[in-house]
Amino acid sequence: MSVYVDIQKNLGSFALDIRLQAGPGIMGILGASGSGKSMTLRCLAGAVTPDAGRVVLNDRVLFDAGQNINLPARERRVGLMFQNYALFPHMTVEQNIASGIRERERREDILMRYLSLLQLEPLRQRRPSQLSGGQQQRVALARMMASEPQLMMLDEPFSALDMHLREQIEPALLHALQAYKGTVLYVSHNMEELYRICSTVLVIEQGHVIEQGPTRTLFRRPKRVETARLLSCRNLSPVCNGRTHWGISLPVQTSHVGIFGENVHLLSAAQPDAWPASVVSIQEERSQCVISVQLTASGVPLQAICPLGYRERWGLGQSVYVRVQKDDMLPLQGK
C-alpha cells in the first residue's frame, strides 16, 4: 500500500504546495503552527478540495484536477482522526465504533476485534460523556480503524491530554498502529512523541516540504535551518567567509551551522580545542539544566544542555572552557 500526493492550494497567507510519497508504516509530519500540516490531511481526506494536483492511494486516483476527478470523502477509504475526536455523543462506545464499519456481514467480528485491540470491552455501553479524554481517544481510533481505511491520518492525537494520560495511552496507540498494515500519517508538535512512534518524518514549512528522512537520522543531523529550529537546536549561527559568529572557522561550504545543546561540553580546566568562556545564566528544567556561557573571544553566547546535577558545579560568572566536537557542528542550509 502506498500514497502519492502532489497538490497545490492557495491559502491566502501562503500557497500549500505539497509533494510526498509514503508506503506502509508511520510517517510523522512536523511543522510550526500554521505551516499547512492539518490542511494537507484535510485535502487528502476530501474535506477540502485542492486548486490543482493529484492524489493517488494504492493505484486508485482520489483527486486529479486535470482529469476532473474528486472522489467524495465517503468513497476515499481514508481515515482522519481529529484533535477533538468527534465522537457521536448520543451513541455508546460500541455504536460509535460500529458506525464506521462498512461490511455489514462482518460487523460483529470487526467490532469485537477493535474493542479488544484497544482494550475497550468494559466500556462498550458507555457514552462519550462518561469517558475520560484518553478513553475517548481510543474509541475514536477504534472507529477509524474499524472502517478499514487504506490510509490513516492522526492530527495531534494527544493534544487534549495531560502528560500522565499520554504516557498511559501511548503504548496502546502504538500497538494499534503497528498492527495496521497500511500507511499512517501522524501530525504532532511533540518531537519526543514523533521520535518514539514514527519511522520517517517529513518537515513542512510555509506549505512546502523542506526535508524528509528516517526519524533518527533527521533528528540527529537535520540539513535545514528551519528543521533545526523545530528540533530545538539552541545554537544557530550564520556563516560568513567561513566563520561563525562564535568565531569558529569551518572547513565546509554552508550558509549556517547548528550545535545541539547536548553537544556543548563544559570543562573546568583548559584543554586542546576548548574555548574560554564565562557562565551568564543557569536555568533548571524538569529533567535537565540549561547553562548559557559567553565565549571570551567573540562575546557571543552558547547554550549547553546538562544533567540536573551540573547545577551545583557551575555558578554565575564562573570561568569555564567550552568544547564542541567538529562532527557535532551541523552544516545547515536555509534562512
Helices and strands as residue ranges (DSSP letters): E 3-10, E 15-22, E 25-30, H 37-45, E 52-57, E 60-64, E 69-70, G 73-75, E 78-81, H 93-98, G 104-106, H 107-117, G 121-123, G 128-130, H 133-146, E 151-155, H 163-179, E 183-187, H 191-197, E 200-205, E 208-214, H 215-220, H 225-230, E 235-240, E 243-244, E 256-259, G 261-263, E 265-267, E 275-284, E 289-295, E 301-306, G 308-312, E 319-323, G 326-328, E 330-332
